Amino acid sequence: MIQRELAPYALKITGHYPVVTITGPRQSGKTTLARLTFPQKAYANLEHPMTRSFAREDPAGFLAQFPGGAIIDEIQRLPSLLSYIQVEVDEKGENGRYILTGSQQLNMSANISQSLAGRTAILRLLPFSCVEVKNFGDFGLDDLLVRGFYPRIYNENLDSMQFYGDYFETYIERDVRQLAELKNLSLFEKFVRLCAGRVGQLLNLNSMANDVGVSQTTVREWLSLLETSFVVFLLQPFHANIRKRLVKTPKLYFYDVGLAAWLCGIETTAHIRNHPLRGHLFENMVIAEILKFRFNNGKRNNLSFFRDNTGNEVDVLYHIADKVAPIEIKVGQTVSSDYFKNLITFRKLGLHTLHKGFVAYAGDIEQNRQDGHVLNFKNIINELAKMEKEHAG
């Protein structure tokens, strides 16, 4: 087992809050992170029927068995317990008393806002980052796109196709049935696969509804369900007071590119090499990598993208305070002058930019050109970390 990049921040933040809540997709490593980072803590898993029954029927007695606090896994299975935790941490007045984990984003946020407002730090753990995967070997781009980043694939050397098949079936059976009553599971599965085929594209609810054969209202509900259970996220458009009209529609991405690739029917590196979605999946992977960097440092998702009505687009804007660093993402291995076109256009808008711009690409040669800094996609995080440090300093 490797130490996760979120671990140092998780350890640090326990000195400031009585409760730390770790959320994220199923099997992203939340339990392992909690138990390795806080080995002195007792552990209880609310997925276990007997444990959950004890906590439901006698919450005060359940918590009393942990005089030094505890790690409580899958807290979303019993949100009523949060009120009793609130009473106890208020009485004890100790920081770092409870570590909670859960895998349902919006439900947990609502319950925590009601019961633990101001008492808990909320951390988000996504699957492995490129840096974490490096502990298991030097994987090429196409390997990463097909394998994805879920820890079990690497820790247990699992076949990714088998893993994602089982993962998706379990997701349908557990999370989806817990969160919603679906009348037609086959249509929902069709919708999820359709989402995977549209990674990196502007969200078009009407088109998706027509393609699946359901109403826009249903598509909106299903999309919310995917967001709630950490399957997809929306990258919001950048807004600024400029003359050119900007698009107002978000773009759709998956938290894990391997799941998106599997849903698209991609099974091998040979298959993905010439696949029409390879560039979109690469873009998805890099943006998710940037998101992991923020989450692993205790920050929120403040990323956006730029696009105007004439088609000029910058794939992702990294925000620090009131300034932004534009980033273009290209799956090619040879640098072309076209890679810088949208960075130049964006700079001409006269906005507060942190940097002339980055091109994160699949090649290995890195260059600091006049029109932008060219980086291998695995190294974009190092540059963002430098900017964060400079701004903080």
C-alpha positions, 0 to 999 in steps of 0.5 A: 500500500502506498501513501496517498497524496491526500494523506499529509493534508488529511493529517494536518486538518485533523488539528483544526476540526473535530470531524474530518469527512472523506468523500469520493467514488466507491473504491477510490481508497477512502477506507485505506487512506483513513486506516493508514493515516489514523492507525490509532483510531478504532474502526466501524463499518456501517455497511455491516448490517449488525454494526448499522443496526447497533448504531441505529437502535442505540446511537449513544451506546454505539459511540460510547464504545469509542472513547478516543473517537473512531473511523466510521465508514460509509456514513451515508448509510446512517445519516441520523448518526451525524446528529449524535456525533455533533452532540458528542464533539461539542461536549468533548471539544477535541479536534480530530475525534472522528474520521467519516467516509462516504461515497454519495456526494450531494446526500452527504453534503446536505446531511453534513450541512444540517448536522456538522456545519462548522465542525467538519472538514470535507476532503475529496479522494479520487482514484490514483493520480499519475504520481501515485500510479508511478509507484506501480510501474512506468505506464504509457499513455494508452495503458493509462487511458484503458486501465484508468486509475482505480487503486485495486487495478494496481494494488491487486494487478487486476484486469481492467476490463473485468474490474470495470464490468464488476464495478459498473454492475455493483454501482447499478445494484447498490448506489443507483438503487439506493439513490433512485427508483429506476423503472428502466435500468437498460435505458439508464445504462444506455444513458451512461454509455452515451455520456461516456461517448460525449466526454469533453463535449458541451452538455446537450440535454435535449440531444441526449434525451432524444438519443436515449428516448426519455424526457429532458427531465429524466436526463437531468435527474440521471445526470444528477445521480451520476454527479452524486455518486462521483461518476461524472462532473461538469466543467463550468464555462468561464464568465467575464465581462468581455465583448465576445459572447461566451457559451454558458453550457458546461462540459461533461467529464468522468472522474475516471477515464478508465471507466469512460473508456470501458463504457465506450467499448474500448478493451485494449491499448491497440483498440484505443490507439486509433479510436476517434475518442482518444483525444477526448479521453486524453483531455478527460484524463488531464483535467481529472488529474488537475482536479486531483491535484486540487482535492489532494491539497484540500482545495475545491474545484474552481476549474473552468473552460473558455469558449466563445461563439466563434469557436475559440476555446481553451480546454481548462482555466486554472484559477488562483484568486482573480487570475487564471492560467490557460491550459490547452490539452493536445494528444499529439506527440509533436508540437504544432504552431496550432497548439498555441492559437487559442492561448494567443486569442485568450491573452488578447482578451486582456484578462488577468492571466497568471501565465502566458499559457501551457500546452499539456501534450503526449510528447516528452520534449518540453519547451518554453516557447514565446507563445506558451510553455509546452509540457508532458501531461504528467508534469503540468501538476508541477507547474501548477504547484509552483504557481500556487506556491509563488502566489501564496508567498 
